[in-house]
Amino acid sequence: PAVMVYPKIVNLDRKNAYLKVELHIIFRDPELGRAATSDKPTPEASEIRAMLLEMLSGKTLEEASDLETRELVRKEIKDKLNEKFGPKPGAKEDSKRPKKPIKDVLVVDWAISA
């Protein structure tokens, strides 16, 4: 399956605190995986990156430091991406897009600078 690597440094809620994160998104849907990992900009890749930035940048230093929060963020990202890119309500069952196109989201780097 395709893997999208998302490295980012985001500002935390405190002005001088940063989170360096690297996520690997593993796709079940080959078509979505190709679009998200393309060398050229695609709407899918842009939507995923925007969603990830929004979900990560508002965290507080305390939230980013908590192991449970990291796991909750990972699960929330997976769920939101599956909701966004899964078949739309009312779509036919024979839709080519898997019900859950995102297989997993892995946190491979998570470092805080305060």
C-alpha positions as semicolon CSV with decimal commas, in nm:
position;residue;x (nm);y (nm);z (nm)
1;P;0,000;0,000;0,000
2;A;0,099;0,362;-0,056
3;V;0,241;0,557;0,237
4;M;0,221;0,935;0,268
5;V;0,500;1,083;0,481
6;Y;0,398;1,403;0,657
7;P;0,686;1,585;0,831
8;K;0,596;1,915;0,995
9;I;0,694;2,162;1,263
10;V;0,392;2,339;1,409
11;N;0,347;2,611;1,667
12;L;0,180;2,495;1,983
13;D;-0,068;2,710;2,173
14;R;0,219;2,880;2,355
15;K;0,408;3,135;2,144
16;N;0,756;2,984;2,188
17;A;0,672;2,611;2,185
18;Y;0,691;2,387;1,879
19;L;0,599;2,033;1,791
20;K;0,809;1,847;1,536
21;V;0,601;1,559;1,408
22;E;0,629;1,302;1,134
23;L;0,327;1,094;1,045
24;H;0,305;0,804;0,802
25;I;-0,040;0,752;0,654
26;I;-0,096;0,403;0,512
27;F;-0,369;0,378;0,247
28;R;-0,605;0,087;0,172
29;D;-0,739;0,272;-0,132
30;P;-0,471;0,254;-0,404
31;E;-0,622;0,541;-0,605
32;L;-0,629;0,776;-0,305
33;G;-0,280;0,661;-0,207
34;R;-0,143;0,745;-0,552
35;A;-0,308;1,089;-0,545
36;A;-0,184;1,166;-0,193
37;T;0,174;1,055;-0,259
38;S;0,212;1,203;-0,606
39;D;0,518;1,415;-0,679
40;K;0,281;1,675;-0,825
41;P;0,032;1,871;-0,610
42;T;-0,313;1,710;-0,596
43;P;-0,636;1,819;-0,429
44;E;-0,629;1,505;-0,212
45;A;-0,277;1,568;-0,082
46;S;-0,361;1,934;-0,014
47;E;-0,678;1,842;0,176
48;I;-0,491;1,586;0,388
49;R;-0,207;1,828;0,469
50;A;-0,449;2,109;0,558
51;M;-0,650;1,878;0,784
52;L;-0,335;1,755;0,960
53;L;-0,202;2,106;1,016
54;E;-0,535;2,218;1,161
55;M;-0,551;1,920;1,397
56;L;-0,192;1,954;1,522
57;S;-0,127;2,326;1,549
58;G;-0,386;2,408;1,814
59;K;-0,249;2,170;2,077
60;T;-0,116;2,305;2,404
61;L;0,228;2,218;2,537
62;E;0,063;2,000;2,803
63;E;-0,144;1,813;2,544
64;A;0,156;1,756;2,317
65;S;0,357;1,623;2,613
66;D;0,094;1,365;2,708
67;L;0,131;1,011;2,564
68;E;-0,244;0,954;2,574
69;T;-0,302;1,270;2,369
70;R;-0,058;1,146;2,104
71;E;-0,258;0,824;2,069
72;L;-0,587;1,016;2,061
73;V;-0,452;1,248;1,790
74;R;-0,338;0,948;1,583
75;K;-0,680;0,786;1,610
76;E;-0,864;1,113;1,543
77;I;-0,660;1,174;1,228
78;K;-0,733;0,822;1,101
79;D;-1,106;0,855;1,174
80;K;-1,137;1,201;1,014
81;L;-0,948;1,095;0,702
82;N;-1,165;0,784;0,666
83;E;-1,475;0,999;0,707
84;K;-1,350;1,254;0,453
85;F;-1,235;1,009;0,185
86;G;-1,466;0,711;0,244
87;P;-1,777;0,651;0,032
88;K;-2,038;0,922;0,073
89;P;-2,363;0,833;0,254
90;G;-2,604;0,677;0,008
91;A;-2,327;0,560;-0,227
92;K;-2,382;0,223;-0,388
93;E;-2,230;-0,078;-0,216
94;D;-2,027;-0,164;-0,526
95;S;-1,833;0,162;-0,492
96;K;-1,464;0,106;-0,574
97;R;-1,354;0,314;-0,277
98;P;-1,305;0,107;0,040
99;K;-1,532;0,191;0,331
100;K;-1,219;0,289;0,528
101;P;-0,956;0,403;0,275
102;I;-0,697;0,479;0,545
103;K;-0,546;0,163;0,692
104;D;-0,340;0,331;0,964
105;V;-0,169;0,648;1,081
106;L;0,168;0,599;1,248
107;V;0,349;0,858;1,459
108;V;0,716;0,803;1,378
109;D;0,854;1,127;1,523
110;W;0,712;1,350;1,798
111;A;0,947;1,605;1,958
112;I;0,860;1,917;2,156
113;S;1,071;2,229;2,178
114;A;0,969;2,475;2,447
